Amino acid sequence: MSRAISLAALTVLELSPPDRVSCAADAGYSHVGIRLLPAAPGEVRHDLVGDTPLLRELERRLADTGMKVLDAEIFRLKPETRVADYEAAIATAARLGARHLLVAGNDPEEARLIARFAAFCELAQRYGLGASLEFMPWTDAKDLAQAARIVEQAGCANAAVLVDPFHLSRSRSRIEDIAAVPPSRLHFMQLCDVPSAIPPTMEAILAEARGERLMPGDGGVDLVALLRAMPPGIPLSVEAPMHTLARSVGATERARRLLAATRRVLAQAGEPCQEAHLLR
C-alpha cells in the first residue's frame, strides 16, 4: 500500500488555506494538513470554523485538486480549556475529511491534562477522528516518555503519540524508546531534519522549530532509523518551515524540494519510490 505523504500547514504558512491545498497538489503530495486554529500569538487566524465562505472555498479547492486532508491542528489543552468549546472545530475537521487531530498539552498538572485529553479523545471519537498528542520540550508533554504516559493513561482507543524528528531531538528522547509505544498508539508522524547541536535556550529552540528546520536528510537525526522504528507505512506529514530559504524560494518549489528529500530518505530506508499519482 502506498504511503500517504502530506504537506503540513507550518511548512507553507504564508499561504492561505486554499492556496496550501493547491501548493500541495502542484508539488506532488497526496495529502495536506489544515491549520484550523492558530498555534501562536500573533499568527493569522483564518475564518475556517463553521460554514464560512473560506471553508467552502477550501472544500472546492480540495475537490478540484483531489487532495485529501491528513490532519487538522492545533488543539491546545490548557488549565482553563473547556473541551466542549472545540466541538465546532472538530466538526469542521470531520467535514473536511481529516483523519487525525493534532493536540498540544499545555497544562502543568498532569492528572488534569490526562483527564482533559481523555475528554478530548471522546469528543473526537464521536466524529470518527483520532487524537495525536505531540510532545514538544516547551509544553507540558515535554518528551516521548511523558506523551506516551499521558496517552496510555487516558485510555482511549483513538489516542496516539505524534513523533516529530525535531522534538525527538530537542527533547533528548531516543529513537530506540519508540519500541515501548504500541504501534496502535502511532497514527501518523511528522518529518523534517535538524542540526545535531541543540541551541542553549528554549527560546532559541522555539525559534528554530517555527522557522529554521532542515530538509530531510540534511541534518543530524538518523531519519532512516526513525522510519524503521515506526509502524510500516505510517503516514508522513512533512513539517519543515525554512524562513531563510523562503526569502528566495517560493512555497511550491520548497514543497517540491521537501518531497524529493523525503523520497530520498524513504528510499534509503528501503521503501520503493512511489509516483505522486499513485499516492492519491
Contacts in CASP RR format, 6 or more apart in sequence:
PFRMAT RR
TARGET T0000
AUTHOR 0000-0000-0000
METHOD contacts of the structure
MODEL  1
MSRAISLAALTVLELSPPDRVSCAADAGYSHVGIRLLPAAPGEVRHDLVG
DTPLLRELERRLADTGMKVLDAEIFRLKPETRVADYEAAIATAARLGARH
LLVAGNDPEEARLIARFAAFCELAQRYGLGASLEFMPWTDAKDLAQAARI
VEQAGCANAAVLVDPFHLSRSRSRIEDIAAVPPSRLHFMQLCDVPSAIPP
TMEAILAEARGERLMPGDGGVDLVALLRAMPPGIPLSVEAPMHTLARSVG
ATERARRLLAATRRVLAQAGEPCQEAHLLR
1 233 0 8 1.000
2 30 0 8 1.000
2 274 0 8 1.000
2 278 0 8 1.000
2 279 0 8 1.000
3 233 0 8 1.000
3 234 0 8 1.000
3 235 0 8 1.000
3 236 0 8 1.000
3 266 0 8 1.000
3 271 0 8 1.000
3 274 0 8 1.000
3 279 0 8 1.000
4 30 0 8 1.000
4 31 0 8 1.000
4 68 0 8 1.000
4 70 0 8 1.000
4 188 0 8 1.000
4 235 0 8 1.000
4 236 0 8 1.000
4 279 0 8 1.000
5 29 0 8 1.000
5 30 0 8 1.000
5 31 0 8 1.000
5 235 0 8 1.000
5 236 0 8 1.000
5 238 0 8 1.000
5 259 0 8 1.000
5 262 0 8 1.000
5 279 0 8 1.000
6 24 0 8 1.000
6 29 0 8 1.000
6 30 0 8 1.000
6 31 0 8 1.000
6 32 0 8 1.000
6 33 0 8 1.000
6 70 0 8 1.000
6 71 0 8 1.000
6 188 0 8 1.000
6 235 0 8 1.000
6 236 0 8 1.000
6 237 0 8 1.000
6 238 0 8 1.000
7 20 0 8 1.000
7 23 0 8 1.000
7 24 0 8 1.000
7 27 0 8 1.000
7 29 0 8 1.000
7 31 0 8 1.000
7 32 0 8 1.000
7 33 0 8 1.000
7 237 0 8 1.000
7 238 0 8 1.000
7 255 0 8 1.000
7 258 0 8 1.000
7 259 0 8 1.000
8 33 0 8 1.000
8 190 0 8 1.000
8 237 0 8 1.000
8 238 0 8 1.000
8 239 0 8 1.000
8 240 0 8 1.000
9 17 0 8 1.000
9 20 0 8 1.000
9 32 0 8 1.000
9 33 0 8 1.000
9 34 0 8 1.000
9 35 0 8 1.000
9 73 0 8 1.000
10 35 0 8 1.000
10 39 0 8 1.000
10 210 0 8 1.000
10 239 0 8 1.000
10 241 0 8 1.000
11 238 0 8 1.000
11 239 0 8 1.000
11 240 0 8 1.000
11 241 0 8 1.000
11 254 0 8 1.000
11 255 0 8 1.000
11 258 0 8 1.000
12 20 0 8 1.000
12 23 0 8 1.000
12 251 0 8 1.000
12 254 0 8 1.000
12 255 0 8 1.000
13 35 0 8 1.000
13 43 0 8 1.000
13 241 0 8 1.000
14 246 0 8 1.000
14 251 0 8 1.000
15 23 0 8 1.000
15 251 0 8 1.000
16 46 0 8 1.000
16 54 0 8 1.000
17 34 0 8 1.000
17 35 0 8 1.000
17 46 0 8 1.000
17 48 0 8 1.000
17 54 0 8 1.000
17 58 0 8 1.000
18 54 0 8 1.000
18 57 0 8 1.000
18 58 0 8 1.000
18 60 0 8 1.000
18 61 0 8 1.000
19 251 0 8 1.000
20 32 0 8 1.000
20 33 0 8 1.000
20 34 0 8 1.000
21 32 0 8 1.000
21 58 0 8 1.000
21 61 0 8 1.000
21 62 0 8 1.000
21 65 0 8 1.000
21 67 0 8 1.000
22 61 0 8 1.000
22 65 0 8 1.000
23 251 0 8 1.000
23 252 0 8 1.000
23 255 0 8 1.000
24 31 0 8 1.000
24 32 0 8 1.000
24 33 0 8 1.000
24 65 0 8 1.000
24 67 0 8 1.000
24 255 0 8 1.000
25 32 0 8 1.000
25 65 0 8 1.000
25 66 0 8 1.000
25 67 0 8 1.000
26 252 0 8 1.000
26 255 0 8 1.000
27 252 0 8 1.000
27 255 0 8 1.000
27 256 0 8 1.000
27 258 0 8 1.000
27 259 0 8 1.000
28 255 0 8 1.000
28 256 0 8 1.000
28 259 0 8 1.000
28 276 0 8 1.000
28 279 0 8 1.000
29 67 0 8 1.000
29 238 0 8 1.000
29 255 0 8 1.000
29 259 0 8 1.000
29 276 0 8 1.000
29 279 0 8 1.000
30 67 0 8 1.000
30 68 0 8 1.000
30 276 0 8 1.000
30 279 0 8 1.000
30 280 0 8 1.000
31 67 0 8 1.000
31 68 0 8 1.000
31 69 0 8 1.000
31 70 0 8 1.000
31 235 0 8 1.000
31 237 0 8 1.000
32 62 0 8 1.000
32 67 0 8 1.000
32 68 0 8 1.000
32 69 0 8 1.000
32 70 0 8 1.000
33 69 0 8 1.000
33 70 0 8 1.000
33 71 0 8 1.000
33 72 0 8 1.000
33 73 0 8 1.000
33 98 0 8 1.000
33 237 0 8 1.000
34 48 0 8 1.000
34 58 0 8 1.000
34 69 0 8 1.000
34 71 0 8 1.000
34 72 0 8 1.000
34 73 0 8 1.000
34 93 0 8 1.000
34 96 0 8 1.000
34 98 0 8 1.000
35 46 0 8 1.000
35 72 0 8 1.000
35 73 0 8 1.000
35 74 0 8 1.000
36 48 0 8 1.000
36 49 0 8 1.000
36 72 0 8 1.000
36 73 0 8 1.000
36 89 0 8 1.000
36 92 0 8 1.000
36 93 0 8 1.000
37 45 0 8 1.000
37 49 0 8 1.000
37 73 0 8 1.000
37 74 0 8 1.000
37 75 0 8 1.000
37 76 0 8 1.000
37 89 0 8 1.000
38 44 0 8 1.000
38 45 0 8 1.000
38 74 0 8 1.000
39 73 0 8 1.000
39 74 0 8 1.000
39 104 0 8 1.000
40 210 0 8 1.000
46 54 0 8 1.000
47 53 0 8 1.000
47 54 0 8 1.000
47 55 0 8 1.000
48 54 0 8 1.000
48 55 0 8 1.000
48 58 0 8 1.000
48 92 0 8 1.000
49 55 0 8 1.000
49 88 0 8 1.000
49 89 0 8 1.000
49 92 0 8 1.000
50 88 0 8 1.000
50 91 0 8 1.000
50 92 0 8 1.000
55 92 0 8 1.000
55 95 0 8 1.000
55 96 0 8 1.000
58 96 0 8 1.000
59 95 0 8 1.000
59 96 0 8 1.000
61 67 0 8 1.000
62 68 0 8 1.000
62 69 0 8 1.000
62 96 0 8 1.000
66 280 0 8 1.000
67 280 0 8 1.000
68 97 0 8 1.000
68 280 0 8 1.000
69 93 0 8 1.000
69 96 0 8 1.000
69 97 0 8 1.000
69 98 0 8 1.000
69 99 0 8 1.000
70 98 0 8 1.000
70 99 0 8 1.000
70 100 0 8 1.000
70 188 0 8 1.000
70 235 0 8 1.000
70 237 0 8 1.000
71 98 0 8 1.000
71 99 0 8 1.000
71 100 0 8 1.000
71 101 0 8 1.000
71 102 0 8 1.000
71 132 0 8 1.000
71 188 0 8 1.000
71 237 0 8 1.000
72 89 0 8 1.000
72 92 0 8 1.000
72 93 0 8 1.000
72 96 0 8 1.000
72 98 0 8 1.000
72 100 0 8 1.000
72 101 0 8 1.000
72 102 0 8 1.000
73 101 0 8 1.000
73 102 0 8 1.000
74 102 0 8 1.000
74 103 0 8 1.000
74 104 0 8 1.000
75 86 0 8 1.000
75 89 0 8 1.000
75 90 0 8 1.000
75 101 0 8 1.000
75 102 0 8 1.000
75 103 0 8 1.000
75 104 0 8 1.000
75 120 0 8 1.000
75 131 0 8 1.000
76 103 0 8 1.000
76 104 0 8 1.000
76 105 0 8 1.000
76 106 0 8 1.000
77 83 0 8 1.000
77 103 0 8 1.000
77 104 0 8 1.000
77 105 0 8 1.000
77 106 0 8 1.000
77 107 0 8 1.000
77 113 0 8 1.000
77 116 0 8 1.000
77 117 0 8 1.000
77 120 0 8 1.000
78 105 0 8 1.000
78 106 0 8 1.000
78 107 0 8 1.000
79 107 0 8 1.000
79 108 0 8 1.000
79 109 0 8 1.000
79 112 0 8 1.000
81 107 0 8 1.000
81 116 0 8 1.000
83 116 0 8 1.000
83 119 0 8 1.000
83 120 0 8 1.000
83 123 0 8 1.000
84 123 0 8 1.000
86 120 0 8 1.000
86 123 0 8 1.000
87 123 0 8 1.000
90 101 0 8 1.000
90 123 0 8 1.000
90 124 0 8 1.000
90 127 0 8 1.000
90 129 0 8 1.000
91 127 0 8 1.000
93 101 0 8 1.000
93 127 0 8 1.000
93 129 0 8 1.000
94 127 0 8 1.000
94 128 0 8 1.000
94 129 0 8 1.000
98 129 0 8 1.000
99 129 0 8 1.000
99 130 0 8 1.000
99 187 0 8 1.000
99 188 0 8 1.000
99 235 0 8 1.000
100 129 0 8 1.000
100 130 0 8 1.000
100 131 0 8 1.000
100 132 0 8 1.000
100 160 0 8 1.000
100 187 0 8 1.000
100 188 0 8 1.000
101 120 0 8 1.000
101 124 0 8 1.000
101 129 0 8 1.000
101 130 0 8 1.000
101 131 0 8 1.000
101 132 0 8 1.000
102 132 0 8 1.000
102 134 0 8 1.000
102 162 0 8 1.000
103 117 0 8 1.000
103 120 0 8 1.000
103 131 0 8 1.000
103 132 0 8 1.000
103 133 0 8 1.000
103 134 0 8 1.000
104 133 0 8 1.000
104 134 0 8 1.000
104 136 0 8 1.000
104 139 0 8 1.000
104 141 0 8 1.000
105 113 0 8 1.000
105 117 0 8 1.000
105 133 0 8 1.000
105 139 0 8 1.000
105 140 0 8 1.000
105 141 0 8 1.000
106 139 0 8 1.000
106 140 0 8 1.000
107 113 0 8 1.000
107 116 0 8 1.000
107 140 0 8 1.000
108 140 0 8 1.000
110 140 0 8 1.000
110 146 0 8 1.000
110 150 0 8 1.000
113 140 0 8 1.000
113 141 0 8 1.000
113 150 0 8 1.000
114 150 0 8 1.000
114 153 0 8 1.000
114 154 0 8 1.000
117 131 0 8 1.000
117 133 0 8 1.000
117 150 0 8 1.000
117 151 0 8 1.000
117 154 0 8 1.000
117 159 0 8 1.000
118 154 0 8 1.000
118 155 0 8 1.000
118 156 0 8 1.000
118 159 0 8 1.000
120 131 0 8 1.000
121 130 0 8 1.000
121 131 0 8 1.000
121 154 0 8 1.000
121 155 0 8 1.000
121 156 0 8 1.000
121 158 0 8 1.000
121 159 0 8 1.000
122 156 0 8 1.000
124 130 0 8 1.000
124 131 0 8 1.000
124 158 0 8 1.000
125 156 0 8 1.000
125 157 0 8 1.000
125 158 0 8 1.000
128 158 0 8 1.000
129 158 0 8 1.000
130 158 0 8 1.000
130 159 0 8 1.000
130 160 0 8 1.000
130 187 0 8 1.000
131 156 0 8 1.000
131 158 0 8 1.000
131 159 0 8 1.000
131 160 0 8 1.000
132 159 0 8 1.000
132 160 0 8 1.000
132 161 0 8 1.000
132 162 0 8 1.000
132 187 0 8 1.000
132 188 0 8 1.000
133 141 0 8 1.000
133 147 0 8 1.000
133 150 0 8 1.000
133 151 0 8 1.000
133 159 0 8 1.000
133 160 0 8 1.000
133 161 0 8 1.000
133 162 0 8 1.000
134 141 0 8 1.000
134 147 0 8 1.000
134 162 0 8 1.000
134 164 0 8 1.000
134 167 0 8 1.000
134 190 0 8 1.000
135 141 0 8 1.000
135 142 0 8 1.000
135 143 0 8 1.000
135 144 0 8 1.000
135 146 0 8 1.000
135 147 0 8 1.000
135 161 0 8 1.000
135 162 0 8 1.000
135 167 0 8 1.000
135 171 0 8 1.000
135 173 0 8 1.000
136 142 0 8 1.000
136 164 0 8 1.000
136 167 0 8 1.000
136 171 0 8 1.000
136 209 0 8 1.000
137 143 0 8 1.000
137 167 0 8 1.000
137 170 0 8 1.000
137 171 0 8 1.000
137 202 0 8 1.000
137 205 0 8 1.000
138 202 0 8 1.000
138 205 0 8 1.000
138 206 0 8 1.000
141 147 0 8 1.000
141 150 0 8 1.000
142 171 0 8 1.000
143 171 0 8 1.000
143 172 0 8 1.000
143 173 0 8 1.000
144 161 0 8 1.000
144 163 0 8 1.000
144 168 0 8 1.000
144 171 0 8 1.000
144 173 0 8 1.000
144 174 0 8 1.000
144 177 0 8 1.000
144 178 0 8 1.000
144 181 0 8 1.000
145 173 0 8 1.000
145 177 0 8 1.000
147 161 0 8 1.000
147 162 0 8 1.000
148 161 0 8 1.000
148 180 0 8 1.000
148 181 0 8 1.000
148 185 0 8 1.000
151 159 0 8 1.000
151 160 0 8 1.000
151 161 0 8 1.000
151 185 0 8 1.000
152 185 0 8 1.000
159 185 0 8 1.000
160 184 0 8 1.000
160 185 0 8 1.000
160 186 0 8 1.000
160 187 0 8 1.000
160 188 0 8 1.000
161 181 0 8 1.000
161 185 0 8 1.000
161 186 0 8 1.000
162 187 0 8 1.000
162 188 0 8 1.000
162 189 0 8 1.000
162 190 0 8 1.000
163 178 0 8 1.000
163 186 0 8 1.000
163 189 0 8 1.000
163 190 0 8 1.000
163 226 0 8 1.000
163 230 0 8 1.000
164 189 0 8 1.000
164 190 0 8 1.000
164 192 0 8 1.000
164 239 0 8 1.000
165 190 0 8 1.000
165 191 0 8 1.000
165 192 0 8 1.000
165 193 0 8 1.000
165 194 0 8 1.000
165 221 0 8 1.000
165 223 0 8 1.000
165 226 0 8 1.000
166 190 0 8 1.000
166 192 0 8 1.000
166 194 0 8 1.000
166 208 0 8 1.000
166 209 0 8 1.000
166 213 0 8 1.000
166 239 0 8 1.000
167 173 0 8 1.000
167 209 0 8 1.000
168 175 0 8 1.000
168 221 0 8 1.000
168 226 0 8 1.000
169 194 0 8 1.000
169 198 0 8 1.000
169 220 0 8 1.000
169 221 0 8 1.000
170 194 0 8 1.000
170 198 0 8 1.000
170 205 0 8 1.000
170 208 0 8 1.000
170 209 0 8 1.000
172 198 0 8 1.000
175 222 0 8 1.000
175 225 0 8 1.000
175 226 0 8 1.000
175 229 0 8 1.000
176 229 0 8 1.000
178 186 0 8 1.000
178 226 0 8 1.000
178 229 0 8 1.000
178 230 0 8 1.000
179 229 0 8 1.000
183 231 0 8 1.000
186 230 0 8 1.000
186 231 0 8 1.000
186 234 0 8 1.000
187 234 0 8 1.000
187 235 0 8 1.000
188 234 0 8 1.000
188 235 0 8 1.000
188 236 0 8 1.000
188 237 0 8 1.000
189 230 0 8 1.000
189 234 0 8 1.000
189 235 0 8 1.000
189 236 0 8 1.000
189 237 0 8 1.000
190 236 0 8 1.000
190 237 0 8 1.000
190 238 0 8 1.000
190 239 0 8 1.000
191 216 0 8 1.000
191 223 0 8 1.000
191 236 0 8 1.000
191 237 0 8 1.000
191 238 0 8 1.000
191 239 0 8 1.000
191 240 0 8 1.000
191 262 0 8 1.000
191 265 0 8 1.000
192 213 0 8 1.000
192 214 0 8 1.000
192 215 0 8 1.000
192 216 0 8 1.000
192 238 0 8 1.000
192 239 0 8 1.000
192 240 0 8 1.000
193 213 0 8 1.000
193 214 0 8 1.000
193 215 0 8 1.000
193 216 0 8 1.000
193 217 0 8 1.000
193 218 0 8 1.000
193 219 0 8 1.000
193 220 0 8 1.000
193 221 0 8 1.000
193 223 0 8 1.000
193 240 0 8 1.000
194 208 0 8 1.000
194 213 0 8 1.000
194 214 0 8 1.000
194 219 0 8 1.000
194 220 0 8 1.000
194 221 0 8 1.000
195 214 0 8 1.000
195 219 0 8 1.000
195 220 0 8 1.000
196 219 0 8 1.000
196 220 0 8 1.000
198 205 0 8 1.000
199 205 0 8 1.000
199 208 0 8 1.000
210 241 0 8 1.000
211 241 0 8 1.000
211 242 0 8 1.000
211 243 0 8 1.000
212 241 0 8 1.000
212 242 0 8 1.000
212 243 0 8 1.000
212 244 0 8 1.000
213 239 0 8 1.000
213 240 0 8 1.000
213 241 0 8 1.000
213 242 0 8 1.000
214 240 0 8 1.000
214 242 0 8 1.000
215 240 0 8 1.000
215 242 0 8 1.000
215 257 0 8 1.000
215 258 0 8 1.000
215 261 0 8 1.000
216 223 0 8 1.000
216 238 0 8 1.000
216 240 0 8 1.000
216 258 0 8 1.000
216 261 0 8 1.000
216 262 0 8 1.000
216 264 0 8 1.000
216 265 0 8 1.000
217 223 0 8 1.000
217 261 0 8 1.000
217 264 0 8 1.000
217 265 0 8 1.000
218 261 0 8 1.000
223 265 0 8 1.000
223 269 0 8 1.000
224 265 0 8 1.000
224 268 0 8 1.000
224 269 0 8 1.000
227 265 0 8 1.000
227 266 0 8 1.000
227 269 0 8 1.000
227 271 0 8 1.000
228 269 0 8 1.000
233 271 0 8 1.000
236 262 0 8 1.000
238 255 0 8 1.000
238 258 0 8 1.000
238 259 0 8 1.000
238 262 0 8 1.000
240 258 0 8 1.000
242 254 0 8 1.000
245 254 0 8 1.000
246 254 0 8 1.000
249 257 0 8 1.000
263 273 0 8 1.000
263 274 0 8 1.000
266 273 0 8 1.000
267 273 0 8 1.000
END
